[in-house]
Amino acid sequence: AASDVYKRQVMALEIDGIHLTVREVDILAWLAKGQSNKQIARNLGISEGTVRAHLHNIQSKLKFSNRTRLAVWAVSNRIERLGASAALQDLGPRPSP
């Protein structure tokens, strides 16, 4: 739906000049909560392979060598509070074109 597209565009994140997509932020948020790839996939309605691909991209962008370091970084930066699921509640109605 058009409103979903609007929500996704609003929620991208940039950290130190590194752009993370909405989906990457969502995955980091679930990772920060200690979720496995399988649980993340189930929560987001995507495949485990897609979760692995996103995690690989995130690790490359942020230059982390493994999942554990990425998870520690996500927790220390409170990424779990930035997941689109939580943040979308605060957006309010979509502006008129």
Disulfide bonds with the S-S distance in Angstrom:
none
